[in-house]
Amino acid sequence: MNNLSEFALNLGYPGVLLVSFIASTLIPFSNEIVVMAMPALGYETWGIVAWATAGGYLGSLTNYWVGIKGTDFFFARWVKIKPERWEQAEKALQRWGNWALFFVWLPVIGDPLAVVAGAFKIDWRTFSFWVILGKALRFIVLLGIVDWLQ
C-alpha cells in the first residue's frame, strides 16, 4: 500500500473522496485498495459508496472541464491524453451516444471519455447523470464483492 492510500485510510470518508477524485482524473492512480479496505475498518458500505462516488464524480467533472476549456485550462498543461485514447473515447461517444458516459469508470478509456464529453459540449446534467450512475454502481458492485468474500 502506498503512502497516499495509507493517508486516505487515516482520513476515513474524506480520504476515500480524495483518492476517488485523484483516480478519476487523468492522473494515474487506483482507489480500489482504499475502497475495499474501508469496510474492514468499520466504515458503512453506503457511506463509502456515497463518498467514493462524490470523489469520482468530481474527478470526472474536472476532466470534463479540461475538455470544455481545452489547453487553456490549467490542468490540461500537465496531463496529456494519448491520441489513440482520445480516438477510442471519441469513437465510443459517437457510436453509443451519451449513455457511453456510464462507462467513465473504466480503466484506460474512462478518463479520456470524460474529456471528450467536455470537448463535444455534452450538457453537464446529462454528463452528471450517467457518470454518477456508473460510478455509484461500480462501487456498489465492488463493495458487494468484498462483502461476499468475507
C-alpha positions as CSV (number, residue, x, y, z in Angstrom):
1,M,0.0,0.0,0.0
2,N,1.4,3.4,-0.9
3,N,1.6,6.5,1.3
4,L,-1.4,8.2,-0.3
5,S,-3.6,5.1,0.3
6,E,-2.5,4.9,4.0
7,F,-3.1,8.7,4.4
8,A,-6.6,8.3,2.8
9,L,-7.5,5.4,5.1
10,N,-6.5,7.5,8.1
11,L,-8.8,10.3,6.9
12,G,-11.8,7.9,6.6
13,Y,-14.6,9.0,4.4
14,P,-12.9,12.3,3.2
15,G,-9.9,10.1,2.4
16,V,-11.9,7.9,0.1
17,L,-13.3,11.0,-1.6
18,L,-9.7,12.3,-2.1
19,V,-8.4,9.0,-3.6
20,S,-11.5,8.6,-5.7
21,F,-11.1,12.2,-7.0
22,I,-7.4,11.6,-7.9
23,A,-8.2,8.2,-9.5
24,S,-10.9,9.8,-11.7
25,T,-8.7,12.5,-13.1
26,L,-6.1,11.9,-15.8
27,I,-3.5,11.2,-13.0
28,P,-2.7,7.5,-13.0
29,F,-3.9,6.2,-9.6
30,S,-6.1,3.4,-8.3
31,N,-8.6,3.8,-5.5
32,E,-9.8,0.2,-5.2
33,I,-7.4,-0.7,-2.3
34,V,-8.8,2.1,-0.2
35,V,-12.4,1.5,-1.1
36,M,-12.1,-2.3,-0.4
37,A,-10.2,-1.8,2.9
38,M,-12.7,0.6,4.4
39,P,-15.5,-2.0,5.4
40,A,-12.9,-4.0,7.4
41,L,-12.1,-0.7,9.3
42,G,-15.7,-0.3,10.3
43,Y,-17.0,2.1,7.8
44,E,-20.5,1.8,6.5
45,T,-20.9,0.5,2.9
46,W,-23.4,3.2,1.9
47,G,-21.1,5.9,3.3
48,I,-18.2,4.5,1.3
49,V,-20.3,4.4,-1.8
50,A,-21.5,8.0,-1.3
51,W,-18.1,9.5,-0.6
52,A,-16.3,7.4,-3.3
53,T,-19.0,8.3,-5.9
54,A,-18.7,12.0,-5.0
55,G,-14.9,12.0,-5.3
56,G,-15.1,10.0,-8.6
57,Y,-17.7,12.4,-10.0
58,L,-15.7,15.5,-9.1
59,G,-12.6,14.0,-10.7
60,S,-14.5,13.2,-13.9
61,L,-16.1,16.6,-13.8
62,T,-12.5,18.0,-13.7
63,N,-11.7,16.0,-16.9
64,Y,-15.0,17.3,-18.4
65,W,-13.9,20.9,-17.8
66,V,-10.5,20.1,-19.3
67,G,-12.4,19.1,-22.4
68,I,-14.5,22.2,-22.4
69,K,-11.6,24.6,-21.8
70,G,-9.0,22.7,-23.9
71,T,-5.4,23.6,-23.4
72,D,-6.3,27.0,-21.9
73,F,-7.4,25.1,-18.7
74,F,-4.5,25.0,-16.2
75,F,-4.8,21.2,-15.6
76,A,-4.5,20.4,-19.3
77,R,-0.9,21.8,-19.4
78,W,0.4,19.0,-17.2
79,V,-1.7,16.0,-18.2
80,K,-2.0,14.8,-21.7
81,I,-4.2,12.2,-23.4
82,K,-2.5,9.9,-25.9
83,P,-4.0,10.4,-29.4
84,E,-5.1,6.7,-29.5
85,R,-7.0,7.0,-26.2
86,W,-8.7,10.2,-27.5
87,E,-9.7,8.4,-30.7
88,Q,-11.1,5.5,-28.7
89,A,-13.1,7.8,-26.5
90,E,-14.4,9.8,-29.4
91,K,-15.5,6.7,-31.3
92,A,-17.3,5.4,-28.2
93,L,-19.2,8.6,-27.8
94,Q,-20.1,8.8,-31.4
95,R,-21.2,5.1,-31.6
96,W,-23.0,4.8,-28.3
97,G,-24.1,8.4,-27.6
98,N,-24.4,9.9,-24.1
99,W,-25.0,6.6,-22.3
100,A,-21.4,5.7,-23.1
101,L,-20.6,8.1,-20.2
102,F,-21.9,5.4,-17.9
103,F,-18.5,3.7,-18.5
104,V,-16.3,6.7,-17.5
105,W,-15.2,4.5,-14.6
106,L,-13.4,2.1,-16.9
107,P,-9.6,2.0,-16.9
108,V,-7.7,3.5,-19.8
109,I,-10.6,4.9,-21.8
110,G,-12.8,6.3,-19.0
111,D,-10.9,9.5,-18.2
112,P,-10.4,10.5,-21.8
113,L,-14.1,9.8,-22.4
114,A,-14.9,12.5,-19.8
115,V,-12.6,14.9,-21.5
116,V,-14.1,14.2,-24.9
117,A,-17.6,14.7,-23.5
118,G,-16.5,18.2,-22.5
119,A,-14.9,18.9,-25.8
120,F,-18.2,17.8,-27.5
121,K,-20.0,20.2,-25.2
122,I,-22.4,17.4,-23.9
123,D,-24.8,19.0,-21.4
124,W,-23.3,18.9,-17.9
125,R,-26.6,17.5,-16.5
126,T,-26.6,14.6,-18.9
127,F,-22.9,14.0,-18.2
128,S,-23.5,14.1,-14.5
129,F,-26.4,11.7,-14.6
130,W,-24.5,9.0,-16.5
131,V,-21.2,9.4,-14.7
132,I,-22.8,9.4,-11.2
133,L,-24.9,6.3,-12.1
134,G,-21.9,4.4,-13.5
135,K,-19.6,5.3,-10.6
136,A,-22.1,4.5,-7.9
137,L,-23.0,1.1,-9.4
138,R,-19.3,0.4,-9.8
139,F,-18.7,1.0,-6.1
140,I,-21.8,-0.9,-5.1
141,V,-20.6,-4.0,-7.1
142,L,-17.1,-3.7,-5.8
143,L,-18.2,-3.5,-2.1
144,G,-20.7,-6.3,-2.8
145,I,-17.9,-8.5,-3.9
146,V,-15.8,-7.5,-0.8
147,D,-18.8,-8.4,1.4
148,W,-19.4,-11.7,-0.4
149,L,-15.7,-12.7,0.0
150,Q,-15.7,-12.1,3.8
